[in-house]
Amino acid sequence: MKETIRKPFAVVTGASQGLGKAFALELAQRQYNVVLVSLPGQDLRQLSIRIKQVYNVQSFFYETDFSADANIRSLTDWLNERFDISILINNAGTGGTRSFEEAHIDYIDNIIQVNVKATVLLTHQLLPNLKRQPQSYILNVSSIAAFSPVGYKTVYPASKAFIHSFSRGLYAELKNTNVFVSVINPGAMATSEEIISRIERQGFLGKLTLLEPAKVAGYSIGRLFKRDTVIMLNPFIWLLSVLLPIWIKLPVMTKIVKRELDEKRVCNGC
């Protein structure tokens, strides 16, 4: 297989839609071969075929569920056996809005498993492969939520704060190697009418954080190759998150999210 590869591969998780799909298309446009990873049943095969036809690069796909450690290990074994990997984009993630007390244990476990554990295990198992390449990159997708805890989203911001901290620590550990580590902290993505509507219901602040996946992907890949260790997509929102004291932003953000949750409950009761 290596004789047919023009360039090493970029691995993108959560690649079937939203920001992950935008990353895959951006890399293919830049003539990188790609391996697309996502949940089963999300038309990943069709996206892979489209990438090969449109961009004339090699494209493979792997469908799996990160909620099980065994699935993550099977994926990394498959990747290490078949590909030289020069880019790893840990984009797969999950979240939601629920009362912590009322949330099912599986809901909580899934956020931690997909957002935290899968990112760490994938990075750990693919790092020797990345280090074998002349120059490699790891890009982890955190969130603007990493800088502010929020009620009714208690686990999700905490998981993204972990990703931000993990990325910064790994960057320091690998800074004198050929593997460069960066992290992005986007806000909400305009990936569907339902998401756009939900974010707009949060008011002015919600609309201010709404981002276009294609623009985010293009900007982030460009900054990654320029070796930015932290890629901020909305500096104004980041400044608000960092500079506002917790006693102001925590109740404000919690009130916004609770309003969204209450509206959802009312709609479900209609």
C-alpha positions, -999 to 999 in steps of 0.1 A, spaced: 0 0 0 28 25 8 40 24 -28 7 40 -39 6 67 -13 16 102 -26 15 117 9 9 104 44 -27 104 56 -47 128 77 -71 111 101 -103 131 110 -128 118 136 -164 129 136 -160 133 98 -195 126 86 -209 161 92 -204 196 106 -168 207 114 -154 172 109 -167 170 74 -154 205 67 -119 195 80 -119 165 57 -129 186 27 -104 213 35 -75 187 38 -85 170 6 -86 203 -12 -50 208 0 -42 174 -15 -39 154 16 -50 118 16 -77 113 43 -91 86 66 -126 95 77 -139 82 110 -174 84 123 -204 66 137 -220 39 116 -250 48 94 -239 84 85 -231 80 48 -194 80 53 -189 58 23 -205 84 0 -184 112 14 -153 92 9 -162 85 -27 -170 121 -33 -136 132 -19 -117 108 -42 -137 119 -73 -136 157 -67 -101 161 -52 -82 132 -67 -67 120 -34 -69 87 -16 -98 84 9 -107 56 33 -133 54 59 -139 36 92 -172 34 110 -172 28 148 -186 40 181 -162 56 205 -184 47 235 -164 14 239 -127 12 245 -124 -19 224 -137 0 194 -110 27 198 -83 1 201 -95 -17 170 -95 16 151 -60 25 161 -47 -10 153 -63 -7 118 -48 27 112 -13 18 124 -12 -14 103 -22 4 71 -12 41 70 15 66 76 -2 93 96 10 129 95 -22 147 108 -46 136 135 -77 158 141 -96 148 172 -129 163 163 -155 137 175 -175 149 204 -209 149 220 -229 170 245 -264 182 254 -285 203 278 -299 185 308 -303 188 345 -274 169 360 -297 152 386 -321 141 359 -295 130 334 -292 92 328 -258 77 338 -253 65 302 -257 101 290 -230 113 314 -207 84 307 -210 89 269 -198 125 271 -168 116 291 -160 86 270 -163 103 236 -150 137 244 -122 128 269 -112 92 267 -114 87 230 -93 117 223 -66 106 248 -65 70 237 -64 78 200 -36 103 205 -16 79 227 -20 49 203 -12 69 171 16 90 185 44 65 175 31 66 140 30 104 140 66 105 153 78 84 124 69 111 99 91 140 90 65 165 103 32 157 120 4 176 135 -23 169 162 -53 192 163 -77 188 191 -112 204 191 -121 219 224 -148 246 228 -153 281 240 -172 264 268 -138 252 281 -134 287 297 -167 289 316 -186 263 336 -224 263 328 -253 249 347 -274 223 328 -243 216 307 -222 206 337 -202 177 321 -197 190 286 -177 222 295 -157 202 320 -148 177 292 -137 205 269 -117 221 296 -99 188 299 -92 187 262 -78 222 263 -55 214 292 -45 180 277 -35 197 244 -14 224 261 4 199 282 10 176 253 23 205 232 49 213 259 59 176 261 64 173 223 76 208 215 112 195 207 99 167 185 85 165 150 49 164 163 32 198 167 1 200 189 -26 226 187 -61 231 200 -91 251 188 -119 265 209 -149 272 186 -184 282 196 -216 267 182 -216 255 146 -242 264 120 -245 227 109 -283 224 107 -315 244 109 -323 229 143 -290 239 158 -292 274 143 -327 279 157 -316 266 191 -286 289 193 -306 319 181 -330 313 210 -302 320 233 -303 356 222 -275 380 212 -247 360 229 -257 328 212 -258 345 177 -224 360 184 -208 326 189 -224 309 158 -197 298 133 -197 284 97 -179 250 97 -161 256 63 -147 289 74 -136 274 108 -119 245 91 -100 266 65 -88 291 91 -78 264 117 -58 243 92 -40 274 80 -31 284 116 -21 248 124 4 248 97 17 282 109 22 264 143 -3 283 164 -6 264 197 -40 278 206 -63 288 177 -89 313 188 -118 316 164 -137 344 181 -113 366 201 -141 388 215 -160 359 230 -127 344 243 -119 377 260 -153 378 276 -149 342 288 -115 349 303 -119 384 317 -154 382 331 -154 370 367 -170 337 374 -196 352 397 -209 371 366 -206 347 337 -217 315 355 -252 327 365 -257 346 332 -247 315 310 -267 292 332 -298 314 329 -295 314 291 -291 276 289 -319 270 314 -342 292 292 -334 270 262 -341 238 283 -374 251 296 -385 261 260 -376 226 249 -397 210 277 -426 232 268 -424 222 231 -421 185 240 -453 189 261 -473 204 233 
